[in-house]
């Protein structure tokens, strides 16, 4: 089964709300939407929801949103319920970024649904005594700029498999003087592509050569 996550904010196949939440996927070429409706639940809309498709699509979606554990169809029928994920409140300033910069346009997009700590549920990994951000840098940066000072965090289910990779990102972030969310640079989409994404591509290419 081929599953692709859509990262664009302007795909006509999906509602803007879903795109802004990064809940748009193509499953074997067919649109599937995950619309987050609470800090634990999402509504799935698809032309045809099969058991196999549901399992794989949810797994892909939860790689980025592991705190969402309840899934419903648009009629309100529960499609899947997983054990709830324990979360706790943490000061944003205590979180170590694993990214160097954020995209200005993405900050504007996510800002549409950021109102307080409950809207910031962030996967973290404890590394060398610090809570490292695995995903959600854009949301955290935007929240900080708006005066929000705490977020809800949870331990990622992919903790062990990400530990070695994320260590290299954190080391480079610290080398650049990035110890707090507010230290990250705010870049244009083109600058983000040229600087952050290019660095990631080069990093993974170097890792592959060493294997």
Residue pairs with C-beta under 8 A, 6 or more apart in sequence:
1 27
1 28
1 52
1 53
1 56
2 26
2 27
2 28
2 29
3 25
3 26
3 27
3 28
3 56
3 57
3 60
4 25
4 26
5 22
5 24
5 25
5 60
5 64
6 13
6 14
6 19
6 24
6 25
6 26
7 22
8 19
9 16
9 19
9 20
9 105
9 106
9 109
10 19
11 19
11 24
13 24
13 31
14 24
14 31
14 33
15 33
15 35
17 35
18 24
18 33
18 34
18 35
19 109
20 109
20 110
20 112
20 113
21 34
21 35
21 36
21 113
22 64
22 65
23 33
23 34
23 35
23 36
23 42
23 61
23 65
24 31
24 32
24 33
24 34
25 31
25 32
25 33
25 34
25 57
25 60
25 61
26 32
27 46
27 53
27 56
27 57
28 53
30 46
30 47
30 48
31 46
31 47
32 44
32 45
32 46
32 53
32 57
33 43
33 44
33 45
33 46
34 42
34 43
34 44
34 57
34 61
34 65
34 68
34 71
35 42
35 43
35 45
36 42
36 65
36 68
37 43
39 67
39 118
39 119
39 121
39 152
40 67
40 68
40 69
40 70
40 84
41 68
41 69
41 70
41 71
41 72
42 61
42 65
42 68
42 70
42 71
42 72
43 71
43 72
43 73
43 74
44 54
44 57
44 71
44 72
44 73
44 74
44 79
45 73
45 74
46 53
46 57
49 73
49 79
54 71
54 79
54 80
58 71
58 80
61 68
62 68
62 157
63 158
64 135
65 121
66 85
66 123
66 154
66 156
66 157
66 158
67 85
67 87
67 121
67 123
67 152
67 154
69 81
69 82
69 83
69 84
69 85
70 78
70 80
70 81
70 82
71 78
71 79
71 80
71 81
72 78
72 79
73 79
85 154
86 154
86 155
87 121
87 152
87 153
87 154
88 152
88 153
88 154
89 117
89 150
89 151
89 152
89 153
90 124
90 131
90 150
90 151
90 152
90 153
91 149
91 150
92 120
92 140
92 143
92 144
92 148
92 149
92 150
92 151
92 181
93 149
93 180
93 181
93 182
94 131
95 122
95 124
95 131
95 132
95 133
95 140
95 151
95 153
95 180
95 181
96 127
96 130
96 131
96 132
96 133
96 170
96 173
96 174
96 179
96 180
97 132
97 133
97 137
97 140
97 173
97 178
97 179
97 180
97 181
97 183
97 184
98 132
98 133
98 134
98 137
98 166
98 169
98 170
98 173
99 133
99 137
99 169
99 173
99 184
99 196
100 172
100 173
100 176
100 178
100 184
100 185
100 195
100 196
100 199
101 184
101 185
101 186
101 187
101 191
101 192
101 195
101 196
102 137
102 138
102 141
102 142
102 184
102 185
102 186
102 187
102 192
103 138
103 187
103 188
103 189
103 192
104 186
104 187
104 188
104 189
105 188
105 189
106 138
106 189
107 138
107 141
107 142
107 145
107 186
110 138
110 139
110 142
111 142
111 146
113 119
114 120
114 139
114 142
114 143
114 146
114 148
116 148
117 148
117 150
117 151
117 152
118 152
119 139
119 143
120 136
120 139
120 140
120 143
120 148
120 151
120 152
121 136
121 151
121 152
121 153
121 154
122 133
122 134
122 135
122 136
122 139
122 140
122 151
122 152
122 153
122 154
123 133
123 134
123 135
123 136
123 153
123 154
123 155
123 156
124 131
124 132
124 133
124 134
124 153
124 154
124 155
124 156
125 131
125 132
125 134
125 155
125 156
125 159
125 162
125 163
125 166
126 132
126 155
127 163
127 166
127 167
127 170
128 170
130 170
131 153
132 166
132 170
133 140
133 181
134 156
134 158
134 162
134 166
136 151
137 181
137 184
140 151
140 181
141 181
141 182
141 184
141 186
143 151
144 181
144 182
156 162
165 207
168 203
168 207
169 203
172 199
172 203
173 179
177 183
178 184
187 195
187 196
